[in-house]
Amino acid sequence: MMTSLKMLATGDSARIVGFDQAGGAYRKKLLAMGLTPGTEFTITRFAPMGDPVEIKLRGFSLSLRKNEASVLMIEKL
């Protein structure tokens, strides 16, 4: 089931299935950071106001702003 990052809670795991068509400006940046389709990640924490969100993938932690994260099409595991 497709969902967005903001619908997940701390500790939830998900898999990237693709990118939103409207997010072309961020797509290359996200791919360069290792956020490729099929990559699994875990939500580590949210900032107090919800932005940014920290995820753990491929052995490192990565913080994403809401506008960057909204480009990701994910499925909850």
Secondary structure as the mmCIF struct_conf table of DSSP 4:
data_model
#
loop_
_struct_conf.conf_type_id
_struct_conf.id
_struct_conf.beg_label_comp_id
_struct_conf.beg_label_asym_id
_struct_conf.beg_label_seq_id
_struct_conf.end_label_comp_id
_struct_conf.end_label_asym_id
_struct_conf.end_label_seq_id
STRN STRN1 MET A 2 THR A 3
HELX_RH_3T_P HELX_RH_3T_P1 LEU A 5 MET A 7
TURN_TY1_P TURN_TY1_P1 THR A 10 GLY A 11
STRN STRN2 SER A 13 PHE A 19
HELX_RH_3T_P HELX_RH_3T_P2 GLN A 21 GLY A 23
HELX_RH_AL_P HELX_RH_AL_P1 GLY A 24 ALA A 32
TURN_TY1_P TURN_TY1_P2 MET A 33 GLY A 34
TURN_TY1_P TURN_TY1_P3 PRO A 37 GLY A 38
STRN STRN3 GLU A 40 PHE A 46
TURN_TY1_P TURN_TY1_P4 PRO A 48 MET A 49
BEND BEND1 GLY A 50 GLY A 50
BEND BEND2 PRO A 52 PRO A 52
STRN STRN4 VAL A 53 LEU A 57
TURN_TY1_P TURN_TY1_P5 ARG A 58 GLY A 59
STRN STRN5 PHE A 60 LEU A 64
HELX_RH_AL_P HELX_RH_AL_P2 LYS A 66 ALA A 69
TURN_TY1_P TURN_TY1_P6 SER A 70 VAL A 71
STRN STRN6 LEU A 72 LYS A 76
#
